[in-house]
Amino acid sequence: MRTALSIAGSDSSGGAGIQADLKTMTMNGVFGMSAVTALTAQNTTGVTGIMEVTPEFLKQQMEAVFEDIFPDAVKIGMVSNGELIHVIGECLKKYGAKNIVADPVMVATSGSELMKTEAVAILQKEIFPLADLVTPNIPEAEILAGISIKNVEDMKRAAKIIGDTHGCAVLVKGGHSLNDANDLLYQKGVYQWFQGKRINNTNTHGTGCTLSSAIASNLAKGFSMEQSVERAKEYISGALAAMLDLGKGSGPMNHGFCLQGKFVREELS
């Protein structure tokens, strides 16, 4: 069985973070492992508390995994401060980690801030150049690219800025009332759109974590980047279509849609 490591925060409600990552990895046929960056008190409606681990303990967790069960892929999620990011970067380089998917979790679905402002620059400097794929949503892509995204051309421009600056593939996730929630993959001068129908489901807490973990799982199994994104989109679409309803959260921030796995290829002009 292939293996994958999630480096992220814990979600006490089980819908996002480490918990979502491990569930997703299991469902996608890989053995999931974890290095916890922080404990959070949260549910689908908000985050009420964050307790970070020490850089030394995060390093111990990562070393324990790499020295025994070397991961075939690594997913990086919530990392709230620069010291933790530095430790992650050093460990990934030390052990020659591969198939790295970085999900720049800056703000929770509920609107709660999860990353300190100064940590964003450190993340871009130390993690993005190591990553095979970065998966920002629209607000995150605006911060990372330094531009406003109002239409599909802006999405393309942001993806190119991020990808060319850091030498990684970029999946800009649609939604946020833009272009029917189509996602854009940019790598090495080529754009690929992943298109499909909207699925109306108010239970979207943790969909970003789930998508990036599913992509990492498929990369671990040897699929190409395009195939991994497509398979991950199919997986999360099926999960949303199942309409599982566990909690009372029904605020406007919890509404969302997802694509089914179709994509078109567009050469960079």
DOTOR-682189 format. One line per field, with one value per residue: residue number from 1; y, x, z of N, C-alpha, C in turn. Coordinates in steps of 0.2 Angstrom, whole numbers, plus 5000, padded with zeros to 4 digits. Example, Ala and Ser with C-alpha at 12.3 -4.5 7.8 and 13.67 -1.06 7.14 Angstrom:
! residues 2
k <- c(1  2)
npy <- c(4972  4989)
npx <- c(5066  5064)
npz <- c(5039  5035)
capy <- c(4978  4995)
capx <- c(5062  5068)
capz <- c(5039  5036)
cpy <- c(4984  5000)
cpx <- c(5066  5064)
cpz <- c(5039  5039)
END
This chain:
! residues 269
k <- c(1  2  3  4  5  6  7  8  9  10  11  12  13  14  15  16  17  18  19  20  21  22  23  24  25  26  27  28  29  30  31  32  33  34  35  36  37  38  39  40  41  42  43  44  45  46  47  48  49  50  51  52  53  54  55  56  57  58  59  60  61  62  63  64  65  66  67  68  69  70  71  72  73  74  75  76  77  78  79  80  81  82  83  84  85  86  87  88  89  90  91  92  93  94  95  96  97  98  99  100  101  102  103  104  105  106  107  108  109  110  111  112  113  114  115  116  117  118  119  120  121  122  123  124  125  126  127  128  129  130  131  132  133  134  135  136  137  138  139  140  141  142  143  144  145  146  147  148  149  150  151  152  153  154  155  156  157  158  159  160  161  162  163  164  165  166  167  168  169  170  171  172  173  174  175  176  177  178  179  180  181  182  183  184  185  186  187  188  189  190  191  192  193  194  195  196  197  198  199  200  201  202  203  204  205  206  207  208  209  210  211  212  213  214  215  216  217  218  219  220  221  222  223  224  225  226  227  228  229  230  231  232  233  234  235  236  237  238  239  240  241  242  243  244  245  246  247  248  249  250  251  252  253  254  255  256  257  258  259  260  261  262  263  264  265  266  267  268  269)
npy <- c(4994  5011  5026  5041  5057  5069  5085  5096  5105  5100  5096  5098  5095  5086  5087  5094  5098  5088  5077  5076  5074  5061  5053  5055  5050  5037  5033  5034  5024  5024  5023  5033  5046  5057  5073  5084  5101  5110  5111  5113  5121  5119  5120  5117  5130  5139  5144  5143  5142  5141  5131  5130  5118  5115  5120  5111  5099  5097  5094  5082  5074  5073  5068  5055  5049  5050  5042  5029  5025  5029  5042  5042  5053  5070  5080  5097  5107  5117  5129  5139  5148  5156  5149  5136  5133  5134  5123  5113  5115  5112  5099  5092  5095  5088  5075  5072  5073  5069  5072  5083  5092  5108  5116  5131  5136  5149  5156  5150  5141  5147  5160  5162  5168  5159  5159  5168  5184  5187  5175  5171  5175  5168  5155  5155  5157  5147  5134  5134  5133  5120  5112  5102  5105  5118  5124  5135  5144  5156  5169  5167  5165  5178  5185  5178  5181  5194  5201  5207  5196  5194  5188  5174  5177  5184  5173  5165  5173  5175  5162  5160  5169  5165  5151  5153  5161  5153  5141  5129  5118  5125  5125  5134  5136  5137  5145  5155  5163  5164  5161  5148  5139  5132  5124  5129  5122  5126  5123  5123  5132  5128  5128  5120  5117  5112  5106  5106  5101  5110  5106  5107  5109  5112  5108  5110  5112  5109  5105  5110  5104  5091  5090  5093  5083  5071  5073  5072  5059  5052  5056  5049  5036  5035  5042  5054  5072  5079  5068  5065  5077  5076  5064  5067  5077  5070  5062  5071  5077  5066  5064  5076  5075  5065  5070  5070  5074  5081  5091  5106  5118  5130  5142  5156  5156  5142  5137  5130  5123  5110  5103  5091  5078  5084  5090  5102  5106  5119  5128  5139  5155)
npx <- c(5004  5003  5009  5005  5008  5000  5003  4997  4983  4973  4956  4943  4930  4931  4929  4938  4955  4968  4960  4950  4959  4965  4954  4951  4962  4962  4950  4954  4963  4976  4989  4987  4996  5002  5007  5005  5001  4995  4982  4965  4950  4935  4921  4908  4904  4913  4930  4936  4947  4965  4979  4995  5008  5025  5040  5050  5043  5035  5045  5050  5039  5038  5051  5050  5040  5046  5058  5054  5042  5042  5034  5024  5019  5016  5005  5002  4994  4986  4996  5002  5012  5028  5040  5036  5034  5046  5053  5046  5050  5064  5064  5058  5067  5078  5075  5071  5058  5044  5031  5023  5010  5004  4992  4987  4981  4973  4962  4948  4933  4922  4926  4936  4952  4967  4981  4995  4999  5013  5018  5014  5022  5034  5029  5028  5041  5049  5041  5033  5043  5047  5036  5026  5013  5002  4987  4977  4962  4951  4951  4964  4972  4972  4979  4992  4996  4995  4985  4969  4955  4943  4937  4938  4950  4958  4960  4968  4979  4983  4987  4997  5007  5009  5014  5025  5033  5037  5040  5031  5017  5000  4984  4971  4957  4940  4924  4917  4907  4912  4913  4906  4912  4923  4939  4956  4970  4987  5002  5019  5018  5005  4988  4974  4957  4946  4930  4912  4896  4887  4885  4873  4875  4875  4885  4900  4911  4928  4931  4942  4953  4950  4950  4964  4971  4966  4971  4985  4985  4982  4993  5003  5000  5004  4998  4997  4999  4988  4979  4978  4972  4959  4954  4953  4944  4932  4931  4928  4916  4907  4907  4900  4888  4882  4876  4878  4872  4877  4877  4871  4875  4872  4874  4878  4891  4894  4889  4891  4899  4904  4915  4912  4923  4929  4940  4947  4960  4971  4983  4996  4995)
npz <- c(5000  4996  5003  5013  5020  5031  5035  5046  5054  5068  5068  5078  5076  5066  5052  5044  5041  5049  5052  5042  5031  5034  5033  5020  5013  5017  5011  4998  4996  5001  5014  5027  5037  5050  5055  5067  5067  5075  5087  5086  5091  5085  5073  5061  5060  5065  5072  5088  5095  5095  5097  5096  5091  5097  5087  5089  5093  5082  5072  5078  5076  5062  5058  5064  5056  5043  5045  5047  5040  5025  5017  5001  4996  5001  5010  5014  5025  5036  5043  5055  5059  5056  5061  5062  5049  5044  5050  5043  5030  5031  5035  5024  5014  5020  5020  5007  5002  4991  4979  4984  4990  4993  5002  5004  5018  5024  5028  5037  5031  5038  5040  5049  5054  5050  5048  5052  5046  5043  5041  5028  5018  5022  5020  5006  5002  5008  5006  4994  4983  4985  4983  4973  4969  4972  4980  4980  4985  4978  4986  4993  4982  4977  4987  4986  4973  4972  4966  4960  4958  4947  4936  4924  4916  4925  4935  4927  4926  4939  4942  4934  4938  4952  4949  4940  4948  4958  4953  4953  4950  4949  4956  4955  4964  4959  4962  4975  4969  4956  4939  4939  4948  4942  4941  4939  4932  4932  4924  4920  4909  4903  4903  4911  4912  4924  4923  4927  4934  4946  4963  4974  4991  5008  5017  5017  5024  5026  5013  5005  5011  5010  4995  4992  4999  4993  4980  4983  4987  4976  4968  4975  4972  4960  4949  4936  4937  4931  4930  4944  4949  4942  4947  4960  4960  4956  4966  4977  4972  4972  4986  4990  4983  4990  5000  5015  5031  5046  5056  5063  5057  5046  5040  5029  5025  5024  5012  4997  4981  4970  4958  4945  4938  4924  4912  4902  4890  4887  4878  4883  4878)
capy <- c(5000  5017  5030  5049  5061  5075  5090  5101  5106  5095  5099  5094  5093  5080  5088  5097  5097  5081  5071  5075  5071  5054  5049  5055  5046  5030  5031  5034  5019  5025  5023  5040  5047  5064  5077  5089  5108  5114  5109  5119  5120  5122  5116  5120  5137  5144  5142  5146  5142  5137  5130  5128  5114  5119  5118  5105  5093  5096  5091  5075  5070  5072  5063  5049  5046  5049  5037  5023  5024  5035  5044  5043  5060  5074  5086  5102  5111  5123  5130  5146  5153  5155  5145  5129  5133  5133  5116  5109  5115  5109  5092  5090  5095  5084  5068  5072  5072  5069  5073  5088  5096  5113  5119  5137  5137  5156  5158  5145  5142  5151  5166  5163  5168  5153  5160  5175  5188  5187  5168  5170  5176  5163  5150  5156  5157  5140  5128  5133  5130  5113  5109  5100  5108  5123  5124  5141  5146  5163  5174  5165  5166  5185  5187  5176  5184  5201  5205  5206  5191  5195  5184  5169  5179  5185  5167  5163  5178  5174  5155  5160  5173  5160  5146  5155  5164  5148  5134  5124  5118  5128  5123  5139  5133  5142  5146  5162  5167  5166  5156  5142  5135  5129  5125  5130  5120  5129  5120  5123  5136  5125  5129  5115  5119  5106  5109  5101  5104  5112  5102  5112  5106  5117  5105  5111  5112  5104  5103  5111  5099  5085  5090  5092  5076  5067  5074  5069  5052  5049  5056  5044  5030  5035  5045  5060  5078  5079  5062  5065  5082  5074  5059  5070  5081  5065  5059  5076  5078  5061  5065  5081  5073  5060  5075  5069  5080  5079  5096  5112  5123  5132  5149  5158  5154  5135  5135  5129  5119  5107  5101  5084  5078  5085  5095  5104  5108  5125  5130  5146  5159)
capx <- c(5000  5006  5008  5004  5008  4997  5006  4991  4980  4968  4949  4939  4924  4932  4927  4943  4962  4971  4954  4948  4965  4966  4948  4951  4968  4960  4945  4957  4967  4983  4990  4988  5000  5000  5011  5000  5004  4991  4976  4960  4943  4931  4916  4907  4902  4919  4935  4935  4953  4970  4985  5001  5013  5032  5043  5054  5039  5033  5051  5050  5034  5040  5056  5047  5037  5051  5063  5051  5037  5043  5028  5025  5016  5015  5000  5003  4988  4986  5003  5000  5017  5034  5044  5034  5035  5054  5054  5043  5054  5070  5063  5056  5073  5083  5073  5070  5051  5041  5024  5021  5004  5003  4986  4989  4975  4974  4955  4943  4926  4918  4929  4941  4959  4971  4988  4997  5001  5020  5019  5012  5028  5038  5027  5030  5048  5052  5038  5031  5048  5048  5030  5024  5007  4999  4980  4974  4956  4951  4954  4971  4976  4973  4985  4998  4998  4995  4981  4962  4952  4936  4935  4943  4957  4962  4962  4974  4985  4986  4990  5004  5011  5011  5017  5031  5037  5039  5042  5027  5010  4995  4977  4967  4950  4935  4919  4916  4903  4916  4913  4903  4916  4928  4945  4961  4977  4993  5009  5024  5015  4999  4982  4969  4951  4942  4923  4907  4890  4887  4881  4871  4876  4877  4890  4906  4917  4934  4932  4948  4957  4948  4953  4971  4972  4964  4976  4991  4984  4983  5000  5006  4998  5008  4995  5000  4996  4981  4974  4976  4967  4953  4951  4951  4937  4927  4929  4924  4909  4903  4905  4895  4882  4879  4872  4878  4871  4879  4877  4866  4878  4868  4876  4879  4898  4894  4886  4896  4898  4910  4915  4914  4930  4930  4944  4949  4967  4972  4990  4997  4996)
capz <- c(5000  4996  5010  5012  5026  5031  5040  5046  5061  5070  5068  5084  5073  5062  5045  5041  5044  5049  5052  5035  5027  5035  5031  5013  5011  5018  5005  4991  4995  5003  5021  5030  5043  5051  5059  5069  5068  5080  5089  5086  5094  5079  5070  5054  5060  5067  5076  5094  5099  5092  5101  5091  5094  5096  5082  5091  5093  5075  5069  5080  5072  5055  5058  5066  5050  5038  5047  5048  5034  5021  5013  4994  4995  5007  5010  5019  5026  5041  5047  5057  5060  5052  5064  5060  5041  5043  5052  5038  5024  5032  5035  5018  5010  5023  5018  5000  5001  4985  4978  4989  4989  4998  5002  5009  5022  5027  5031  5037  5027  5042  5040  5054  5051  5052  5046  5053  5040  5041  5039  5021  5015  5023  5016  4999  5001  5010  5005  4987  4979  4986  4981  4966  4967  4977  4979  4983  4982  4975  4990  4994  4976  4976  4991  4984  4967  4973  4961  4961  4953  4946  4930  4922  4914  4931  4937  4923  4927  4946  4942  4931  4943  4957  4947  4937  4953  4963  4950  4955  4947  4954  4955  4958  4965  4958  4967  4977  4964  4950  4934  4940  4952  4938  4944  4934  4934  4928  4925  4914  4903  4901  4907  4910  4916  4926  4923  4928  4936  4953  4967  4980  4997  5013  5021  5013  5029  5025  5006  5003  5014  5006  4989  4992  5001  4987  4975  4986  4988  4969  4966  4979  4968  4953  4943  4934  4940  4928  4932  4951  4950  4940  4951  4966  4959  4955  4973  4981  4970  4975  4993  4991  4981  4995  5005  5022  5035  5052  5060  5062  5053  5040  5039  5022  5023  5023  5006  4992  4976  4968  4951  4943  4935  4917  4910  4895  4889  4884  4878  4885  4872)
cpy <- c(5006  5022  5038  5052  5068  5079  5096  5101  5101  5099  5095  5092  5087  5081  5091  5095  5090  5075  5070  5072  5064  5050  5049  5050  5038  5028  5031  5029  5019  5025  5030  5041  5055  5067  5084  5096  5112  5110  5115  5117  5123  5117  5119  5128  5142  5141  5146  5146  5138  5137  5126  5123  5118  5116  5112  5099  5092  5092  5084  5071  5068  5067  5056  5045  5045  5043  5030  5021  5030  5036  5045  5049  5063  5080  5091  5107  5117  5123  5138  5151  5151  5150  5137  5128  5131  5126  5112  5109  5112  5102  5089  5090  5089  5076  5067  5070  5073  5070  5077  5092  5101  5116  5125  5140  5144  5158  5152  5146  5147  5158  5167  5163  5163  5154  5167  5178  5187  5180  5167  5170  5171  5156  5150  5155  5150  5134  5128  5131  5123  5109  5107  5103  5112  5124  5129  5142  5153  5168  5173  5167  5174  5188  5185  5179  5191  5205  5203  5201  5192  5191  5178  5171  5181  5179  5164  5167  5176  5167  5156  5164  5168  5155  5147  5158  5158  5141  5128  5124  5122  5126  5129  5137  5139  5143  5153  5166  5168  5160  5149  5137  5130  5130  5125  5127  5123  5125  5120  5126  5133  5126  5123  5117  5112  5108  5104  5105  5106  5107  5106  5108  5111  5114  5105  5112  5107  5102  5104  5106  5093  5084  5089  5086  5071  5067  5071  5062  5049  5050  5051  5037  5030  5038  5052  5066  5079  5074  5063  5071  5079  5069  5062  5074  5076  5063  5064  5077  5072  5061  5070  5079  5068  5064  5073  5075  5078  5084  5101  5117  5125  5139  5150  5156  5146  5133  5135  5124  5116  5104  5093  5084  5078  5090  5096  5107  5114  5127  5137  5150  5165)
cpx <- c(5004  5004  5008  5004  5005  5000  5000  4989  4975  4961  4945  4933  4924  4931  4932  4950  4964  4965  4952  4953  4965  4960  4949  4957  4966  4955  4948  4963  4974  4983  4991  4992  5000  5006  5007  5004  5001  4984  4971  4953  4939  4926  4914  4905  4908  4924  4936  4942  4958  4976  4990  5005  5020  5035  5047  5049  5036  5039  5051  5045  5036  5046  5054  5044  5042  5056  5061  5047  5037  5037  5029  5022  5015  5010  5002  4997  4990  4993  5002  5006  5024  5039  5042  5035  5042  5055  5052  5048  5061  5069  5061  5062  5078  5081  5071  5063  5049  5034  5021  5016  5003  4996  4987  4982  4976  4968  4951  4937  4922  4920  4935  4948  4963  4978  4990  5000  5008  5022  5018  5018  5033  5036  5029  5037  5051  5048  5036  5037  5049  5042  5029  5017  5005  4992  4976  4967  4956  4954  4962  4975  4977  4979  4991  5001  4998  4990  4973  4959  4945  4933  4940  4950  4961  4964  4968  4980  4988  4989  4997  5009  5014  5016  5024  5036  5040  5041  5038  5020  5005  4988  4973  4959  4945  4930  4919  4913  4907  4915  4911  4907  4921  4935  4950  4968  4982  4999  5013  5021  5008  4994  4977  4963  4948  4935  4918  4901  4891  4883  4880  4871  4879  4883  4897  4912  4922  4934  4938  4953  4956  4951  4960  4974  4971  4969  4983  4991  4985  4990  5004  5005  5001  5004  4998  4996  4989  4976  4973  4971  4960  4950  4949  4945  4931  4925  4925  4917  4905  4902  4900  4889  4879  4875  4872  4877  4872  4877  4872  4869  4875  4869  4878  4887  4899  4891  4891  4895  4904  4909  4915  4920  4930  4935  4945  4956  4967  4979  4990  4999  5001)
cpz <- c(5000  5002  5008  5019  5026  5037  5040  5053  5062  5070  5073  5081  5068  5054  5041  5044  5044  5049  5045  5030  5028  5032  5023  5010  5012  5012  4998  4991  4997  5011  5024  5036  5044  5056  5061  5070  5073  5081  5089  5089  5088  5077  5064  5054  5062  5071  5082  5098  5095  5097  5097  5095  5093  5090  5083  5090  5086  5071  5071  5077  5065  5054  5060  5060  5045  5039  5047  5042  5030  5016  5005  4992  5002  5006  5016  5019  5031  5044  5049  5058  5056  5054  5062  5053  5040  5044  5046  5032  5025  5032  5028  5013  5013  5020  5011  4998  4994  4984  4983  4987  4994  4997  5007  5013  5026  5031  5031  5033  5031  5042  5045  5051  5054  5051  5048  5047  5038  5039  5032  5017  5016  5020  5009  4997  5002  5008  4997  4983  4979  4983  4974  4964  4973  4975  4982  4981  4980  4980  4992  4988  4975  4981  4989  4978  4967  4968  4963  4956  4953  4940  4929  4920  4920  4935  4934  4925  4934  4946  4939  4935  4948  4955  4944  4943  4957  4960  4952  4950  4952  4951  4959  4958  4963  4963  4969  4972  4958  4946  4935  4944  4948  4941  4938  4936  4929  4929  4919  4908  4900  4906  4906  4915  4918  4927  4925  4931  4944  4957  4973  4986  5002  5017  5017  5018  5027  5017  5003  5005  5011  4999  4988  4994  4996  4982  4977  4986  4981  4966  4969  4975  4961  4947  4942  4937  4938  4930  4940  4953  4948  4944  4958  4966  4959  4962  4977  4979  4972  4982  4994  4989  4985  5000  5012  5026  5042  5058  5059  5058  5047  5038  5032  5020  5022  5017  5001  4986  4974  4961  4950  4938  4927  4916  4903  4895  4885  4884  4880  4878  4873)
END
